[in-house]
Amino acid sequence: MKNFESLLAAYLVAWAVFFIFEIRIARSVARLREELEHLKETLEN
């Protein structure tokens, strides 16, 4: 049963790392989109 607990813990850690990575990427993409919109507005003026 100890092996199962270790496997479950590793599985949960892997998913946590994946979601943290996903959140960071989503924030970066949102920031880049905002910057792109700002640059478009600057070029139009």
KEFILUM-554451 format. One line per 10 residues: number of its first residue (from 1); their letters; for each residue x, z negated, y of C-alpha. Coordinates in steps of 0.02 Angstrom, whole numbers. Layout:
NUM	a	X/Z/Y ~ ...
END
This chain:
1	mknfesllaa	0/0/0 ~ 148/-27/116 ~ 192/157/108 ~ 15/204/159 ~ 24/89/312 ~ 190/167/364 ~ 121/341/339 ~ -33/300/441 ~ 73/225/580 ~ 184/379/585
11	ylvawavffi	30/491/588 ~ -46/396/733 ~ 118/399/830 ~ 133/586/803 ~ -43/615/872 ~ -9/500/1020 ~ 149/597/1063 ~ 54/761/1048 ~ -84/703/1166 ~ 40/634/1293
21	feiriarsva	132/801/1288 ~ -32/895/1309 ~ -82/789/1460 ~ 88/819/1542 ~ 75/1006/1515 ~ -103/1010/1583 ~ -48/918/1740 ~ 98/1037/1765 ~ -15/1188/1748 ~ -138/1114/1873
31	rlreelehlk	3/1084/1997 ~ 68/1261/1974 ~ -106/1332/2004 ~ -122/1233/2165 ~ 48/1294/2222 ~ 2/1473/2179 ~ -159/1460/2280 ~ -61/1389/2426 ~ 64/1532/2417 ~ -77/1661/2409
41	etlen	-156/1585/2565 ~ 12/1585/2653 ~ 42/1768/2612 ~ -131/1819/2670 ~ -104/1744/2843
END
